[in-house]
Amino acid sequence: MQEDFLDYVWKSQCFDKKDLATCKGEALTIFSGGTHNGHAGPDFLNGHIAINKVIWHGHIELHVNASDWYVHNHQDDRAYDNVMLHVVWHYDKDILHQDGTIMPTLSLRDRVAPQLQQRYQRLVQNKATIPCAKHLPQVPDFVRTSMLDKALFQRLTHKHSLVNRLLADNKGSWEETAYQLLAHNFGFKVNSDPFLDLARSLPLKVIIKHADNLQQVEALLFGQAGLLGIAPEEKDDYLEGLKKEYKYLAHKYQLKTDSIHESQWKFFRLRPANFPTIRLAQFCQLLHQSSNVFSLLTDTPIKALYENLAVTQSAYWQEHYQFGTESKTKIGGLGRESVGHILINAVVPLLVAYGKAKDEQGCVERAVAILEDLPAEDNVILRHWEEVGIKVKSAFDSQALIELFNNFCSPKKCLSCNIGASILREERSKVQ
């Protein structure tokens, strides 16, 4: 038995209420089970019950075992002082209020239909990649759609939490935050951390002063990244030029030149086109073309934004994938899939965070429009969904399905999912 099943039973009130009584035999009437609390404190707030015909308003706490109250140290937390009813599966211990009186407890163990418990167990113990796969065809479309919406906005909330952390570190500067977020995503997971460290160590205001000179932008970023220290076998005029520029600029702006080491950058198992040197050169080109990063990401029409992000790096980096190491083939600019990654993981979270912070619904709508306009990603998670008949039409769908898989299906949180709850409701209707 898991607490999420107990939570579902209480929330839906799907248990036998005939001759309802507490574990001490007190007559119990439930007028309202309360409002589910997704934050710290009791599980359900502002419930309305009667015990021996005395009306009570207060909070309700749920546990599998009554003794879990003490395991979780609720007796030491004043947030639980107003709990008027303890709902449990197994009543194994009396729980005392702060004044020493016994807390009214309701055990649901013998009041829930066995068929409902069995359906739940089959769901959570199912070894299939997607536990409810065989039931999906019977789930109404509106239920699936509502769950995808819920999953998407949960994912957007998770993603914009990084934006909020950066914003706090940058003392409310949206421009600096947009620049750092963009840098983080030019790292494409493998090198996202050193890219973010780089942006934090090199203020955007310094880059803006030299944005009209691509060589100086490259000198600042490659130098600050710790990537100018190599000694190629043959003389490399481009590298020497960057070293000279960086030495002057680092001194001028009193930059901390040892904050990032070359060893932090990962090249192993990457295609040359994905090397951090290439991504860094593309980032330099973008800053050279559009140093007003926040305005670029939030105000530019979607089609134009896509074109602005699809940058091609400078001539040297079209022919080299490392300093002094030529490529056998020409290295192209930022491809469609890479631009999509940046739109999904940088632009969309930034718009959502800004929209919520400034109460501008238009920004959130713009974020959703970008996802609806972008093609879906192609990865193993989405292939699992396609195998069970779920069509993935856009990045809106794919982002929702990735969130659903990672945070509901994999951890078997079926009862927190509208789809899983719908399947249990179907079973509930059969047994009533």
N, C-alpha and C positions, 0 to 999 in steps of 0.2 A: 504494500500500500504506500502511495506517495501523497504528499500533502496537496499537490496540484489537483488530484482527483477529489479530495475532500473539499478543496476550494471550489471546484466546479459544482459539486453536489449542493454546497451551501448557496452559492451564487444563483443557481437555477432552482433551488428549493425542491429538488427531485428526490424526496425521501418520504417515507410514510409518516404522516402527521396525526394518525389516529391515536387518541389517548396519550398525547405527547407529554413527557415529564422529564425532569432533570434526573441525574443519577441518584439523587437522594429522595426521589419520589414526589417532588414538588410539581404541581400542574404547570405546564408551560404553554403559552400561546405566542406565536410569532406573527407580528403585524408587518414588520419590515426587517429583512436581513441586513440592512445597512448598505452603505456605498463602499465598493471595493477600494482599498487603499494601496496605491502602487508605490508608496514611499515608506520611510521608516515608521514604526509604530504598529498598532493593532491592525489586523487584516481587513476588518470591515468597520467603518465609522458610522456613527449616528443611527444605530439600529433601534427598533421599537418592539418591545416584547412585554409580556405579562407573566409574572411568577406568582402562583397562588392568588391570581386576580389583582395583584399589585402591579401597576404600570411602571415600566422602566425605559429610559432613553439612555443610550450609551454605546460603547464599543464592544466588538466581538472578536475574539482571537481563536484561531484554528490550529490544531496540532494533531499529528497522527496518534501520539501517546500523550495522555494528560501530563505525565512527568516531564515532557519536553519543555514545559513552562519554566522549570528550574534549570534544565539543561541549557536553555537560551538566556538564562539570567534575567527573565522579565521581572522577577521580584525586586530587582535593584534598579529598575527603569521606571521613572515617574510617568512616562508616556502611557504606561499600562495600568495606571491607577484607576482609570474610568472604565475598565473592562467589566461589563455586567454579566457576560455569558462566555463560557469556555466551551467551544465545540470540538469534540475529539472523535477519533475512530475507536481507540481503545482506552477505557477508563482504568488506569493502573495506579492512580494516586490522587488523594485529595489536594487541592490547591487552595492556599489561604490568601485572603485579602490582607492588606497592610494592618487592618485592625484585628486580625486573627480569625475572622469568620470564614467559613468555607465558601469558595466561589461556586456559584451555580454552574453545573457542567451538563452538557447534552452529548450523549454518545450516539453516533449514527451507524455503528457497526451492524446492528440488526434491523436497520430501517431502510437500507438501500437494496433494491432488487438485485439478486445475484447475476441476472443476465446483463445488467448495466456494468457491474464490476468485471464480468468476463469480457465484455466488449472492450472495456478500457485496458484490461491486461493484454488482450490480443494486439491492441494498437501499440502499446509501449514496449511489448516484448517481441514485436515483429522484427525480424532480421533484415527486411527489405530496406534498400537505401532510402526510399520514401515510404514510411510505415503505412500510410493510408492509400497507397497506389490503387489497390483493387476496388476501393470504395469511391474513388474520385469521379467516375462517370455518373454516379447517382447523386453527387453533390450539386445543388442548384447553382447556376451560373452567377447569380447575384452574390452568393456566399463566397465563391472563389474570388470574384472581383473585389468584394469588400476586404477580403484578407490580403490580396495583393496591394491594395491601397494602404492598408495598415502596415504591411511589411515595408513598403517603399518609404513611407514617412518615418518609420522607425529607423531605417537605414540612413535617411537624410539627417535625422537627428544625431545619430552616432557620428556621421561624417563631419557635421558642422561643429561638433565638440572640439575638434582640433582647431578650427577657425577661432573659436572662443578662447581657447588657451593661448593661441598666438596673439590674439587681440589684447588679452590681459597683459602679456609680456611686453607688447609694443605700446602700452599705455593708451590704448584706444585708437591707434593709427590704422585705419583701414588700408591705406596705401602700402604701408610696410607689411601688413598682414597678407595682403594679396600677393605681393612680391615673394614672400617667404613660402606661402602655400603653393604658388606656381613652381618655385624652385623644388620644393618637396616632391611634386608630381613629375617633374622632369627627370627625377631619379628612378621612376618606374619600379617601385618596390625594392629592387635589389640595391639601388644606390640612393634611396629616398632620404635616409638619415644623413649621410655626408652632404647631400645637396642642401638640406635644411640647415645644417651646421654652417655651411658656406654662406648662405643668405643671411644668417644671423650675425656672422662675423663681418659682413660687408654691407653697410647700410645702403639702402636704395638711393638716398640723397647724394651719395658719392658717385654712384653710377650715372645718375641723371646729369650731373655736371659734365660728364664725358660721353653721353649717349650718342652724340653726333659723330663720334670717332670710334668705329668698330674695333680698330686695333687696341685702343686704350680700354675699351670694355672687355675685350678678350684678355688683355694683360691683367686687369684687376681680378677677373674671375678665375682664370687659370693660375695666376700667382697666389691668390688667396686660398685656392684649392690645394696648394702644395704640389702642383704638377709641373712646375717649371725647373725642377732640380735635376732632371736627367741630362746625361751627356751623350748625345747620339754619336754614332761612329763617324758620320760625315758632317761637315759644317752645315748648319741649318739657320739661314738668315732670318727666317720667320721666328723661330724660337729665340734667337738672340735679341731680336727686336722686342719681343714680349718681355724678356727678362729686364732689358734696359728700362722699358716703360714702367714695369711693375716696381722696380727698385725706387724709381723717382716718385711714383704715386703712393706707394706704401709709406715712404718717408713723409710726404706732404700731408697725408691724412692720418698719420700715426696709427696705421693698421697693425693689428697683432698678427705677425706673419707666420707664427708657428701653431696657430689654433687648429689647423687641419693637416694631417700627414698623408702623404701619398698612399700609404698602406691601407687607409680607410676605404679607398675606392676599389670596387670589385669589378674585375674583368673576366674572371674565370667562368667558362661555360656560356658566355654571351657571344652572340654574333657581332662581328665588327661594327655593324650599323647601330648596335645597341650599346657600344662601349661608352663609358661615362665621358670620355673626351669628346665624342661626337655629340652626345646629348648636351654637354656643356657648351660646345660651339653653337648649337642650335639655340640654346637659351640666350647666349650672347647676342645672336642675330635678332631674336625677338625683342630684347631690351634695347637694342640699337634702333629698331624700327618703331617700338612703342614703349617708351620708358614710363608713361603714365599707366601703370599696370591695372590699377583698380578701375579706372574709367574704361580701359580696353575690355576688361572681363565683364563689367556690369552694364555698360551702356551700348556697346557695339551690337548692331543687328546680328542675329544668329548666323546668317549666311556669311556676312562679312567677317564675323569673329572666327569662323572656321577657316576662312582664307588667311586671316592674319596669323593664326596659330600654325598654319602649315608652312613654317619657315624652312628655308634652305640655308645651311651653314656656309661660311666663307669658303673661298676657292681652295685654300690649303686643306681644309677638313673634308672637302669632297674627294681629295686624292690621298689623304693620310688618315689612318685610324688611331695612330699614336705619333708623338713627336719623332720625326726621323724615320718612321716606318710607313712606306707607301702601300696603298691598297692596289691590288691587281685590277679591280673594277671601280668605277666611279660610285661614290657613296651618295645616295639620294638624301633628300630632306626629310622632314618629319612626315611620316605617312598617315593615311586616313585613320588607321586603327589607333595610332599613337595620339593623334589629335582627339579622337573620341575618348581615350583614356583621360586626357587632361580636362576635357569638358565635363566628364562625369565626376572626376575625383577632385577637381580644383574649382572650376567655374560654378557648378551646381551647388556644392556645399557653401561656397562664398555667398552666392545669391540668397540661399535659404537663411544663413546666419544674419546677413545684413537685413533681409526682409523682416525677420523676427525681431531683431534689435531695434529697427526703426519703425516697426508696425507698417511696413509697406508690402501689402499682399501681392502687388504687381511683381516684385522680385521673386517671390515664391512661385508665382504662376509662370514667370520666365524660365525658372529652373525646370519646372515640370515640362514646359514646351520644348526645352532643349532635349530632355530625355525622350520625349515622344518623337522628336525629329531624328534622333540618332538611331542607327541600326543596332540591333542587339549584339552583345559580345558573344564570343564562341568559346566555351570552356566546358570542362567535364560536368560541372554542376548543371548547366543548362541542357546538356545532352541527356542527363538523367531525367529532367522534366519532359523533354521531348519524347523520351522512350515511354512515358506513361500517358502520352496524349496531350500534354500542355503545349500550346503553340506560343512561341516567343517571337513577337513581332517587332519590338523596339527596345531601346535601352531602358525605357520605363518598365517594361515587363521583366527584362533580364535582371535589373537591379532589385526589383521586388522579389523575384524568385531566388536570387542568390541569398538575400536576407532571410527569406522563408526557410530555405534549406539549412543555412548555417545556424540560425538561432531558434528554429522551431523543430524542424524535422530531425536534424542530427542529435540534438540533446533530448529528443522525444518529449518536447513540450506541447503535446498534441492538444491539451485542454486549454492552452493559452492561444490556440489557433482557431479561427472561426470555422475552418474546415473540419478539424478534429472534433470540435464541440458540436458541429452539425451532425456528424456521424453518430455521436453519442446521443444526441437528441432523438435521432431516428430510432435508436434502440430503446430509448426511454418510452417513446410513444407506443412501441410494440408491447411493452411489459405493463403498461398502465391499463 
